[in-house]
Amino acid sequence: MVVRAVLVGLGHRTACYASYARHHPEEMEVVGLVDPDLQRLGIFSEKWGIEDDSCFISVEELVSQPKIGDVAINGTMDEVHVETTIPLVKAGYHVLLEKPIASSAEELSLLNDAVKQTGVKVVICHVLRYAPFYRAIKEKLLDGEIGDIIHIHSTENVSYHHTAVAFIRGKWNRREVNPIMLAKCCHDLDLLCWYKSGTNPTKVSSMGGLHFFTKENAPKNSGENCFDCSIERECEYSAKRHYVDNKKWGFYALAGQKNYERGELYTEEEAIEYISNNEYSRCVWKCNNDVADRQSVMIEFNDGTIATHDLVTNTARATRKIQIVGTKGEISGDMVSGIFTIRKANATYGRDFTEEEIDSGVADDLHGGGDLLLVKDFLSVVRGEKPSSSTTTLSDSINSHLIAYAADFSMKESKIFHFDNN
Ligand SMILES: NC(=O)c1ccc[n+]([C@@H]2O[C@H](COP(=O)([O-])OP(=O)(O)OC[C@H]3O[C@@H](n4cnc5c(N)ncnc54)[C@H](O)[C@@H]3O)[C@@H](O)[C@H]2O)c1
């Protein structure tokens, strides 16, 4: 069966998931588009050969017509996920929805109720569950390799250039809209809950704050904008270095630049002209950011397991790390290397432990190869096939989000958050 997909929110994430249809036309076809931005609508309709009568400027306009597809891929920005998904669900579209699902527990429950009433499938883009690295670890846990989990510690290291583009200059820099533990680490919290499936969180505490990317730390002689700054050539946060010289993060810094959106060549002059006039050239110490630049969370589950997650920004190298200690052994690894190690206590012949190194096979991809495997799995869920162990439906994803909201509360109020349903 070829699943007919309507793309909702024509940004870089949706483009990534939609590319599955190019690789597997026998499984998925793009049949409709929704975006209030007419430039993006025009570019995507050319790219996918979609006629005007299947292009819409809102989900309300789409659902006012008879259904044109089987599924919707919703890659809108965080703050409109729920308001755009509820009409799709009510109209009978199965939805692949970007994370985070919702910005509050109240919004999350509105969507959950709508999904329960209609019975459609809503799968959340927790792409890391599909990354071979995390999946291979899950299989070892399911096989009982390290016994019952006692403790998990995970870390996300967000590189200095990713921190600058997304959480200082960019779309996720305001805490009220996107608390960083929700925006950046709902994946990691989801992994903790997935590894601990069958249990629920009972308590959450968190500390963190914004202490480095503040006006007080601006270097002497720094300008307001990288293209008008006397120390730009010696600054590791230079917009010109990141987005023009190194051609990184164009899907944020050049979003809206016509040639970039069309996937055409653009000149260095065009890029400089565009970025010097948008928010991506602002000095990293003089932006309107108020999200934490570090945050740690501690979670207690109802079987006594403790999990901790550290979000660390401004690291030289981006990666995620995990250590899981169980009753019969431990697993530790680094996602970007793709390698994890299983160690087991072994006191024979003067040794302390045995050690096995496992290469999960995917390295140097920050989603560990998960993006398109997620689409593949979503399509099989829609076709009614047996879901994989990675499938993350709305109900599976609730705990990770409740932990993220609780962490933000705890950090702000300096209080432990107690879940009252356990
Ligand atoms: N799964 C992941 O690992 C991952 C990684 C990065 C971003 N994200 C998430 O993906 C989502 C999309 O991020 P992006 O950078 O691709 O966004 P983007 O800004 O590139 O695209 C969003 C698009 O949605 C459109 N839009 C706005 N309001 C709309 C509405 N009411 N109806 C339909 N379309 C609307 C915008 O015009 C824009 O074209 C975000 O929620 C983000 O947090 C997820």
The ligand as an SDF file (V2000), in Angstrom:
LIG
                    3D

 44 48  0  0  0  0  0  0  0  0999 V2000
   13.0460   15.3680   15.9470 N   0  0  0  0  0  0  0  0  0  0  0  0
   14.0770   16.1530   16.0550 C   0  0  0  0  0  0  0  0  0  0  0  0
   15.1500   15.7190   16.4050 O   0  0  0  0  0  0  0  0  0  0  0  0
   13.9900   17.6170   15.7530 C   0  0  0  0  0  0  0  0  0  0  0  0
   15.1270   18.3650   15.3920 C   0  0  0  0  0  0  0  0  0  0  0  0
   14.9840   19.7170   15.1070 C   0  0  0  0  0  0  0  0  0  0  0  0
   13.7180   20.2910   15.2290 C   0  0  0  0  0  0  0  0  0  0  0  0
   12.6620   19.5480   15.6130 N   0  0  0  0  0  0  0  0  0  0  0  0
   11.3040   20.0940   15.7480 C   0  0  0  0  0  0  0  0  0  0  0  0
   10.7590   20.1200   14.4320 O   0  0  0  0  0  0  0  0  0  0  0  0
    9.7810   21.1710   14.3540 C   0  0  0  0  0  0  0  0  0  0  0  0
   10.0240   21.9540   13.0910 C   0  0  0  0  0  0  0  0  0  0  0  0
   11.2820   22.6060   13.1410 O   0  0  0  0  0  0  0  0  0  0  0  0
   11.8710   23.2700   11.8110 P   0  0  0  0  0  0  0  0  0  0  0  0
   13.1460   23.9180   12.1840 O   0  0  0  0  0  0  0  0  0  0  0  0
   11.8220   22.2770   10.6960 O   0  0  0  0  0  0  0  0  0  0  0  0
   10.7680   24.3900   11.5710 O   0  0  0  0  0  0  0  0  0  0  0  0
   10.6920   25.4590   10.4070 P   0  0  0  0  0  0  0  0  0  0  0  0
   10.5490   26.7910   11.0420 O   0  0  0  0  0  0  0  0  0  0  0  0
   11.7930   25.2350    9.4030 O   0  0  0  0  0  0  0  0  0  0  0  0
    9.3120   25.0770    9.7040 O   0  0  0  0  0  0  0  0  0  0  0  0
    8.0770   25.2590   10.2920 C   0  0  0  0  0  0  0  0  0  0  0  0
    7.0910   25.5580    9.1780 C   0  0  0  0  0  0  0  0  0  0  0  0
    5.7880   25.5710    9.7550 O   0  0  0  0  0  0  0  0  0  0  0  0
    5.0560   26.6020    9.1130 C   0  0  0  0  0  0  0  0  0  0  0  0
    3.9000   26.9440    9.9340 N   0  0  0  0  0  0  0  0  0  0  0  0
    3.7880   27.8670   10.9250 C   0  0  0  0  0  0  0  0  0  0  0  0
    2.5370   27.8870   11.4310 N   0  0  0  0  0  0  0  0  0  0  0  0
    1.8450   26.9300   10.7550 C   0  0  0  0  0  0  0  0  0  0  0  0
    0.5220   26.4690   10.8130 C   0  0  0  0  0  0  0  0  0  0  0  0
   -0.3600   26.9850   11.6990 N   0  0  0  0  0  0  0  0  0  0  0  0
    0.1170   25.5000    9.9750 N   0  0  0  0  0  0  0  0  0  0  0  0
    1.0050   24.9530    9.0770 C   0  0  0  0  0  0  0  0  0  0  0  0
    2.2810   25.3720    8.9640 N   0  0  0  0  0  0  0  0  0  0  0  0
    2.7040   26.3350    9.8040 C   0  0  0  0  0  0  0  0  0  0  0  0
    6.0530   27.7200    8.9370 C   0  0  0  0  0  0  0  0  0  0  0  0
    5.6240   28.6610    7.9740 O   0  0  0  0  0  0  0  0  0  0  0  0
    7.2900   26.9350    8.5160 C   0  0  0  0  0  0  0  0  0  0  0  0
    7.3390   26.8010    7.1180 O   0  0  0  0  0  0  0  0  0  0  0  0
    9.9240   21.9710   15.6390 C   0  0  0  0  0  0  0  0  0  0  0  0
    8.8770   21.6380   16.5080 O   0  0  0  0  0  0  0  0  0  0  0  0
   11.2430   21.5260   16.2100 C   0  0  0  0  0  0  0  0  0  0  0  0
   11.2970   21.6220   17.6130 O   0  0  0  0  0  0  0  0  0  0  0  0
   12.7730   18.2310   15.8610 C   0  0  0  0  0  0  0  0  0  0  0  0
  1  2  1  0
  2  3  2  0
  2  4  1  0
  4  5  1  0
  4 44  2  0
  5  6  2  0
  6  7  1  0
  7  8  2  0
  8  9  1  0
  8 44  1  0
  9 10  1  0
  9 42  1  0
 10 11  1  0
 11 12  1  0
 11 40  1  0
 12 13  1  0
 13 14  1  0
 14 15  2  0
 14 16  1  0
 14 17  1  0
 17 18  1  0
 18 19  2  0
 18 20  1  0
 18 21  1  0
 21 22  1  0
 22 23  1  0
 23 24  1  0
 23 38  1  0
 24 25  1  0
 25 26  1  0
 25 36  1  0
 26 27  1  0
 26 35  1  0
 27 28  2  0
 28 29  1  0
 29 30  1  0
 29 35  2  0
 30 31  1  0
 30 32  2  0
 32 33  1  0
 33 34  2  0
 34 35  1  0
 36 37  1  0
 36 38  1  0
 38 39  1  0
 40 41  1  0
 40 42  1  0
 42 43  1  0
M  CHG  2   8   1  16  -1
M  END
$$$$
